[in-house]
Amino acid sequence: MSIYVGNLSYDVTREDLERVFNEYGAVSRVSLPIDRETGKPRGFAFVDMTAETQEDTVIEALDGAEWMGREMRVNKARPRDDNRDASGSRSGGGGGQYRRTSF
């Protein structure tokens, strides 16, 4: 199970996250998505702990904590839904036909 960490500073690094989360147990993986255009972190990350029992402790301790000038959001990551677009809306489906009107 992954832990979602949101509202992060755009200056955060993987090493920063590992250091903080290692205080609550062993970290097995940190994923810090990078914006393709700017090359900077996107403000959120996913952290995997080696033991699931550590996850609840980390979430309870860090959710709402201020770090690097921002109040972190920390919770269990939800499974990815490939039928949603970037805004969280369902994508696909029919509807709106393109209609050309002549003047």
Secondary structure as the mmCIF struct_conf table of DSSP 4:
data_model
#
loop_
_struct_conf.conf_type_id
_struct_conf.id
_struct_conf.beg_label_comp_id
_struct_conf.beg_label_asym_id
_struct_conf.beg_label_seq_id
_struct_conf.end_label_comp_id
_struct_conf.end_label_asym_id
_struct_conf.end_label_seq_id
STRN STRN1 SER A 2 GLY A 6
BEND BEND1 ASN A 7 ASN A 7
TURN_TY1_P TURN_TY1_P1 TYR A 10 ASP A 11
HELX_RH_AL_P HELX_RH_AL_P1 ARG A 14 ASN A 22
TURN_TY1_P TURN_TY1_P2 GLU A 23 TYR A 24
BEND BEND2 GLY A 25 GLY A 25
STRN STRN2 VAL A 27 SER A 31
STRN STRN3 ILE A 34 ILE A 34
TURN_TY1_P TURN_TY1_P3 ARG A 36 THR A 38
BEND BEND3 LYS A 40 LYS A 40
STRN STRN4 PRO A 41 PRO A 41
BEND BEND4 GLY A 43 GLY A 43
STRN STRN5 PHE A 44 MET A 49
BEND BEND5 THR A 50 ALA A 51
HELX_RH_AL_P HELX_RH_AL_P2 GLU A 52 LEU A 62
TURN_TY1_P TURN_TY1_P4 ASP A 63 GLY A 64
STRN STRN6 GLU A 66 TRP A 67
TURN_TY1_P TURN_TY1_P5 MET A 68 GLY A 69
STRN STRN7 ARG A 70 GLU A 71
STRN STRN8 ARG A 73 LYS A 76
HELX_LH_PP_P HELX_LH_PP_P1 ALA A 77 ARG A 80
TURN_TY1_P TURN_TY1_P6 ASP A 82 ASN A 83
STRN STRN9 ARG A 84 ARG A 84
TURN_TY1_P TURN_TY1_P7 ALA A 86 SER A 87
BEND BEND6 GLY A 88 GLY A 88
STRN STRN10 ARG A 90 ARG A 90
#
